[in-house]
Amino acid sequence: MIRFLLFFILSTIITAIAFFSFKAVPATKKIALVGGVVSASAIAIWMQGNFAWYMSFLAILALSLVATLLYMKIIEREQIEKERLKAERQAFKNRVREESKQLEASKKQPQPAAEQITQTPKQAPIEKPEKVFGMESIGPVGKGN
């Protein structure tokens, strides 16, 4: 009974230290670390009464190895995600560069002459009004016309 009480006290202390001290570490990594430590110590306490001392030591070692493999798998997934995001950013940058090169190339191509641009097939001729009598038909006053 005292072993379980000590286990509970130690696991609470370890959990509190991991929660408050390692704020920069993501939650999944904290869970892997704390869970590995707590489970290894729980199995070791349970095995201590029934098996030899080295068996509980081997159990601690085995559970620590499992927790380490879990932690490394989490790190591996994060690295794969970072590489995927990096590849996406690189592809986006390359696409933007290609589009800008195409835009520059289209600007450098010679434009057709102005007459060719204004002439369209089946364009109706623009009718000019005949002589419009307005203010321009009035001559200056006082000059002796």
C-alpha positions in Angstrom: 0.0 0.0 0.0 2.8 2.4 0.8 4.4 1.6 -2.6 1.2 2.7 -4.4 1.0 5.9 -2.3 4.7 6.7 -3.2 4.0 5.9 -6.8 0.9 8.2 -6.8 2.9 11.0 -5.2 5.9 10.7 -7.6 3.7 10.4 -10.7 1.8 13.6 -9.6 5.1 15.4 -9.1 6.4 14.3 -12.5 3.2 15.3 -14.2 3.2 18.7 -12.6 6.8 19.3 -13.5 6.3 18.3 -17.1 3.2 20.4 -17.4 4.6 23.6 -15.9 8.3 23.4 -16.9 8.1 22.3 -20.5 5.6 24.8 -22.0 7.5 25.0 -25.3 7.2 21.2 -25.8 3.9 20.2 -27.6 1.3 18.3 -25.7 1.8 15.0 -27.6 5.5 14.9 -26.7 4.7 15.7 -23.0 2.2 12.9 -22.9 4.7 10.4 -24.5 7.4 11.4 -22.0 5.2 11.5 -18.8 3.2 8.5 -19.8 6.4 6.4 -20.4 7.9 7.4 -17.1 4.7 6.8 -15.1 3.9 3.5 -16.8 7.4 2.2 -16.4 7.4 3.1 -12.7 3.9 1.6 -12.2 5.0 -1.7 -13.8 8.2 -1.8 -11.8 6.3 -1.3 -8.5 3.8 -4.0 -9.4 6.6 -6.4 -10.3 8.8 -5.6 -7.3 6.8 -7.8 -5.0 6.5 -10.9 -7.2 9.7 -11.0 -9.3 13.4 -10.6 -8.8 14.9 -7.1 -8.8 16.4 -7.4 -12.2 13.0 -8.3 -13.8 11.5 -5.0 -12.6 14.6 -3.2 -13.9 14.2 -4.9 -17.3 10.5 -3.9 -17.3 11.5 -0.3 -16.7 14.0 -0.5 -19.5 11.5 -2.1 -21.9 8.8 0.5 -21.2 11.3 3.3 -21.5 12.3 1.9 -24.9 8.7 1.8 -26.0 8.2 5.4 -24.8 11.3 6.5 -26.6 10.1 4.9 -29.9 6.7 6.6 -29.5 8.5 10.0 -28.9 10.7 9.5 -32.0 7.6 8.5 -34.1 6.0 11.8 -33.1 9.2 13.7 -34.1 9.4 11.8 -37.4 5.8 12.8 -38.2 6.5 16.4 -37.4 9.6 16.4 -39.7 7.6 14.8 -42.5 4.9 17.5 -42.2 7.6 20.3 -42.2 9.2 18.8 -45.3 5.7 18.6 -47.0 5.0 22.2 -46.2 8.5 23.2 -47.4 7.9 21.4 -50.7 4.6 23.2 -51.1 6.1 26.6 -50.5 8.9 25.8 -52.9 6.4 24.7 -55.6 4.4 27.9 -55.1 7.5 30.0 -55.4 8.5 28.2 -58.6 5.0 28.7 -60.0 5.1 32.4 -59.2 8.5 32.8 -60.8 7.4 31.0 -64.0 4.3 33.2 -64.2 6.4 36.3 -63.8 8.9 35.1 -66.5 6.0 34.5 -68.9 4.6 37.9 -68.1 8.0 39.6 -68.8 8.3 37.6 -72.0 4.9 38.7 -73.2 5.8 42.3 -72.5 9.0 41.9 -74.6 7.2 40.6 -77.7 6.8 43.2 -80.4 3.3 44.7 -80.5 1.5 45.0 -83.9 1.4 48.4 -85.6 -1.2 50.9 -84.6 -3.0 50.6 -88.0 -3.4 46.9 -87.5 -4.8 47.3 -84.1 -7.5 49.8 -85.1 -8.6 48.0 -88.2 -11.1 45.3 -87.6 -13.0 43.3 -90.2 -16.5 44.5 -91.0 -16.0 47.8 -89.3 -18.5 50.5 -90.4 -16.9 53.8 -91.5 -17.4 56.7 -89.1 -19.6 59.3 -90.6 -18.6 62.9 -90.2 -21.4 65.4 -90.0 -21.5 67.9 -92.8 -20.7 71.5 -92.1 -21.9 72.5 -88.7 -22.7 76.1 -88.2 -21.8 77.2 -84.7 -19.8 79.8 -83.1 -16.9 79.4 -85.5 -18.9 80.9 -88.3 -19.1 84.2 -86.5 -16.3 86.5 -87.4 -14.5 89.0 -85.1 -16.3 92.3 -84.5 -14.7 95.7 -85.2 -12.0 94.7 -87.5 -13.5 96.0 -90.6 -14.7 93.0 -92.4 
